[in-house]
Amino acid sequence: MRSPVGSLVACAIPVSRLSVSSISAAASRHQQLDTGKSIKLHLNTKLQSSLVKWKSRAAFEGRVSGEHRRCERVVRLTAMEASVESSEGKKTTLASWDALAGIVGNDEDFPERLPNMKRRVFEDGQKLLLTFYRDNSSWCPYCQRVWLQLEEKKIPYQVEKINMRCYGDKPAWFTKMVPSGLLPVIELDGRIITESMDIMILIEKRFPEFNPLLPAGGPELAAVNSLLGLERRLAGAWMNRLRSSWPDMGAFENTMDKVNSALQTFGGPYFLGSKFSLVDAVYAPFLERTAASMPYWPGVKVRGNDRWNAVNLWFDAMDSRPSYQAMKSDDFTHTHDLEPQIGPCYSAPAGKAYRDKIDGKDGGWELPLKPEETAWGFDDGTGKGGAKEEAARTLISNHEKVVGFALRGVNDGDKHRDAMGHGLHLVANALVQGVENLDGFVTPDTLPPQVAVAAAYLRDRVGVPRDLSYPAARQLRAHLNWLIRSLGRPDL
């Protein structure tokens, strides 16, 4: 892999061949890195010697200019492993991308995360039985309910990811196959089936040998239709409360009371008793989004509210399921992906404190991170246990693509590609070595101002579960925030 730090001069021109012309050409290609950097880099002896000779030759030829001074800074940044000496005399090495990958590994060295899988089998040699078309970003609640059903039944399937209209165009071949363009879709036995409930009922009928999620009979089966109707009423009351500044006050709370009572009918913790069912798969995406968004906009706490204790027990039971744990999202992702899907939501004063918390405006994204208890368990904030490693590994394995994505947030992004690459290289080093060991590497004049803007754009679009698990996403957001603050932009 190529390091932005180690590739600034013609992908590392041999030291012995450094010349005014070669360095000038490299400098012109990377002039956006001319930032007046004042860090003292400790270069190896050969490079330092060559630099001295080059400066002497330039002076003799009478060609010392702004360009030559710019070239000098570029040469100083070509060391594959730059280092800086702190005021306390401690020397820190900035590891190359390859060196970082050697420490934390590459994505391909670890088990594939469920959101990234294109072929999902549960036993060796299983034949794929259907194709599941779902959204690229794991935003769609209707896709999530089908996804959860497939995972709980352990039906082997393959995945085709399609954009939602709120964030991208759909491929022509898909709209030809499904004129409405709506998701989810499955392809089964040569048929195309749309509408999530139709899909889920068909899957239950077609694959009874795979962990049935509906009871064979009795009062539990008789209750299914009424429970599914209650779920639709809950979704309606929830969206009405979010989107209106004059909602039907009490309608949402009253509907939640009914959901709480329904969960007690068969003893819980699930809707049909002690066993997970299709009803839970249907409710899960909307209760998850309700718990994230209600405290954020209207300021109504759902999970953890003693008024709905049976709902709390249901959430706890769902969190114990590996299938749900692997696909659930976090509050930040949900509260920022809802408005593109359903339109503007009303921000009530009662939700301000929670909005500040979720958006990191209360200091929640500042390093060192504070301990917290979430649906992912207790997190002491240090990143120990794999969160930092997951964040670093994903960034390192995909850094060139991540640079391109971040540059969507600034004008003339290509002009700042190498500078942004260097910024993310610093973030990766911070994740691996700790920000306390990078004192002096990042100051407001280290990189162009566009890097801070692009880093904020990226920070605010780290998605769970699409990109990372929540604990890892928290680490990446906080370390991007460190870069932004270090570049002198606390306002972003």
HUMOGI-V996046 format. One record per helix or strand of 3 or more residues. SS is the DSSP state (alpha for helix, beta for strand). FROM is the first residue (numbers start at 0). TO is the last residue. Records with the same first field share a line. If there is no record, write none. Layout:
SS = FROM-TO + FROM-TO
//
This chain:
alpha = 4-6 + 14-16 + 19-28 + 30-32 + 44-59 + 65-75 + 96-103 + 106-108 + 113-115 + 140-152 + 171-176 + 195-205 + 217-242 + 250-261 + 277-292 + 305-318 + 321-326 + 330-341 + 348-357 + 386-396 + 398-408 + 412-432 + 434-436 + 448-458 + 469-485
beta = 82-84 + 90-92 + 129-134 + 156-161 + 184-187 + 190-193 + 371-373 + 376-378
//
